[in-house]
Amino acid sequence: MAYGRGLSTSVAFGLLRATRPHFLWAYIVFSIGGIVIGLIGAGNFLDQRVALFSVATVIVCAIGVHFRDEYADWVDGFDTEHGGAGVIREGIVAPATLRTWGVVLTLVGIAMVVTHAFFVPRLLIVALPSIVVLVWPNYLTERITLGHEVVTAFSYWAATLWVYLGQGWTLSLPVLLYSLFTFMIALAFIPYQDIGDYAVDKKNGKKTLTARLGVEHIANLSIMVGILSMLVLYGVLLTLP
């Protein structure tokens, strides 16, 4: 298959597609949630430059993981017929190009994490589990390991707390409950992205919850988790000062 060369317009747009913009939008929204809960609970001044750097760190790390995960799914044969961003399957971006960009962005993201955590040590509360569970395993294996849905939901929990703690704010019960809410609501939504890929994932043996449980059962599970997350949100509202 002939792929685009260099950083042509088609390759650039292909890389943009491979960032999985819908997920990036979700990371931004969840990050804003971390800022909002901080302003409500702590009532402190918001350092906008720190907030932008925190969100940028989340986005860079996410894109690095997305690129390498897209590459791994192609190599494993999961996206040869359907699924993923499709930029490799359609001959827009070469697998090696996507992998290289993923490596570079992952390393940049790790450097941003270390830099920010150096000035705000409490960020290690999020940085260490994120690197151990998500970023570093993805760098080594080029896959989202330890459970596709759970680890992805964990990344939204991490994004929320990362932006919150980046301001130097302290953890409190409402914030911890809110971070649990973000994890649960993300876990409720994530399986729906795989429903369109159910037949192909089932055929290729991709171990998603949707492929394992079936569309009907995963829909019921998602609804149940989503409703339970509302109970956690009520706890947040009750414990706010």
C-alpha positions in Angstrom: 0.0 0.0 0.0 1.3 3.5 -0.9 1.1 5.9 2.0 1.5 9.7 2.0 5.0 11.0 2.2 6.5 13.6 4.6 4.1 15.9 6.2 1.8 16.6 3.3 -1.6 18.0 3.7 -3.2 14.6 3.5 -0.8 13.2 6.1 -1.4 16.2 8.4 -5.1 15.7 8.2 -4.6 12.0 8.7 -2.6 12.6 11.9 -5.4 15.0 13.0 -7.9 12.2 12.6 -5.7 9.8 14.5 -5.7 12.1 17.5 -9.3 10.9 18.0 -10.7 14.5 18.4 -13.9 13.3 20.2 -11.7 11.9 23.0 -9.6 15.1 23.1 -12.8 17.1 23.5 -13.8 14.9 26.4 -10.4 15.4 28.0 -10.9 19.2 27.8 -14.4 19.0 29.3 -13.2 16.8 32.1 -10.2 19.1 32.7 -12.6 22.1 33.0 -14.5 20.1 35.6 -11.3 19.9 37.7 -11.0 23.7 37.5 -14.7 24.3 38.3 -14.8 22.0 41.3 -11.6 23.7 42.6 -13.0 27.2 42.2 -16.3 26.1 43.9 -14.6 24.3 46.8 -11.5 26.3 47.4 -12.6 29.7 46.0 -9.0 30.5 45.1 -7.6 32.5 42.3 -7.1 30.5 39.0 -3.6 30.7 37.5 -4.6 30.6 33.8 -1.1 29.9 32.5 -0.8 26.9 34.8 -4.2 25.7 33.8 -3.4 25.9 30.1 -0.1 24.0 30.7 -2.0 21.4 32.7 -4.6 20.9 29.9 -1.8 20.8 27.3 0.0 18.1 29.2 -3.2 16.0 29.3 -3.7 16.5 25.5 -0.1 15.7 24.5 -0.1 12.5 26.6 -3.5 11.5 25.2 -2.4 12.0 21.6 0.8 10.0 22.1 -1.2 7.1 23.6 -3.8 7.3 20.8 -1.2 7.2 18.0 0.6 4.2 19.4 -2.7 2.4 20.2 -3.9 3.0 16.7 -0.6 1.6 15.4 -0.9 -1.5 17.6 -4.5 -2.2 16.7 -3.4 -2.2 13.0 -0.4 -4.4 13.6 -2.6 -6.9 15.6 -5.1 -7.0 12.7 -8.0 -5.4 14.6 -8.6 -2.5 12.3 -8.0 -4.1 8.9 -11.7 -4.1 8.0 -13.3 -1.5 10.3 -12.6 0.5 13.4 -10.1 2.9 14.7 -9.4 6.2 12.9 -8.8 4.3 9.6 -5.9 6.4 8.5 -3.6 3.4 8.1 -6.3 1.3 6.5 -7.1 4.0 4.0 -3.4 4.5 3.1 -3.2 8.1 4.4 -0.6 7.6 7.2 2.1 4.9 7.2 2.2 2.8 10.4 5.8 3.7 11.0 4.9 7.4 10.8 2.1 7.1 13.3 4.3 5.1 15.6 7.1 7.6 15.4 4.9 10.6 16.2 3.4 8.6 19.1 6.8 7.9 20.6 7.8 11.6 20.3 4.6 12.9 21.8 4.7 10.4 24.6 8.2 11.4 25.6 7.2 15.1 25.4 4.2 14.4 27.5 6.3 12.6 30.1 8.7 15.5 30.2 5.8 17.9 30.8 4.5 15.7 33.6 7.9 15.6 35.3 8.5 19.3 34.9 5.1 20.3 36.4 5.4 17.7 39.2 8.8 19.1 40.1 7.2 22.5 41.0 4.0 21.0 42.4 5.0 17.7 44.2 1.4 16.8 45.1 0.9 16.1 41.4 2.8 12.9 42.0 -0.6 11.6 43.4 -1.8 11.5 39.8 1.5 11.3 37.9 2.8 8.1 39.4 -0.3 5.9 38.9 -0.8 7.5 35.4 2.7 6.6 34.3 2.6 3.2 35.8 -0.9 2.2 34.6 -1.2 4.1 31.2 1.6 6.1 29.7 4.6 3.9 30.3 2.9 0.6 29.5 1.7 2.2 26.3 5.2 3.4 25.5 6.6 -0.2 26.0 3.8 -2.3 24.5 2.1 0.3 22.2 -1.2 -0.9 23.6 -3.7 0.3 26.2 -3.2 -2.5 28.7 -5.0 -3.8 31.8 -8.4 -3.4 30.4 -9.4 -1.1 27.6 -12.4 0.5 29.2 -11.2 0.7 32.8 -7.8 2.3 31.8 -9.4 4.8 29.5 -11.9 5.8 32.2 -8.9 6.0 34.6 -7.3 8.5 32.2 -10.3 10.9 32.6 -10.0 10.6 36.4 -6.4 11.5 36.1 -7.0 14.4 33.8 -9.5 15.9 36.2 -7.3 15.6 39.2 -4.2 16.7 37.3 -5.6 20.0 36.3 -7.1 20.5 39.8 -3.8 19.7 41.7 -1.8 21.6 39.2 -3.2 24.8 40.7 -1.7 23.8 44.1 -5.2 23.1 45.6 -5.5 20.5 48.3 -7.5 17.3 48.1 -10.9 17.3 49.9 -13.8 14.9 50.2 -15.9 16.7 47.5 -13.0 16.7 45.1 -12.3 13.0 45.7 -16.0 12.2 45.2 -16.1 14.3 42.1 -13.0 12.5 40.7 -14.8 9.2 41.3 -17.9 10.5 39.5 -15.7 11.4 36.5 -14.3 7.9 36.5 -17.7 6.3 36.6 -19.4 8.5 34.0 -16.5 7.9 31.6 -16.7 4.2 32.3 -20.5 4.4 31.4 -19.9 6.1 28.1 -16.7 4.5 26.8 -18.2 1.1 25.8 -20.6 2.8 23.4 -17.7 3.7 21.0 -17.2 0.0 20.4 -20.8 -0.9 19.5 -20.2 0.0 15.9 -17.1 -2.2 15.8 -18.8 -5.1 17.6 -19.0 -7.6 14.7 -15.4 -7.0 13.6 -14.0 -7.0 17.1 -15.8 -10.2 17.9 -14.5 -11.8 14.7 -10.9 -10.6 15.3 -10.9 -11.5 19.0 -10.4 -8.0 20.3 -11.0 -8.1 24.1 -13.3 -5.2 24.6 -16.2 -5.5 27.1 -18.6 -5.0 24.2 -17.2 -8.0 22.3 -17.3 -10.1 25.5 -20.7 -9.2 26.8 -22.6 -8.3 23.6 -24.4 -5.1 22.7 -27.4 -5.7 24.8 -25.5 -6.5 28.0 -23.0 -3.7 27.6 -25.8 -1.2 27.1 -27.4 -2.4 30.3 -24.1 -2.2 32.2 -23.4 1.3 30.9 -26.8 2.6 31.9 -26.4 1.1 35.4 -22.9 2.6 35.9 -24.2 5.9 34.6 -27.1 6.0 37.1 -24.8 4.9 40.0 -22.5 7.8 39.1 -25.4 10.2 39.7 -25.5 9.0 43.3 -21.8 9.9 43.7 -22.5 13.3 42.2 -25.2 13.8 44.9 -22.5 13.1 47.4 -20.4 15.8 45.9 -23.2 18.3 46.2 -23.9 17.4 49.8 -20.3 17.7 50.9 -19.5 21.0 49.1 -18.8 23.9 51.6 
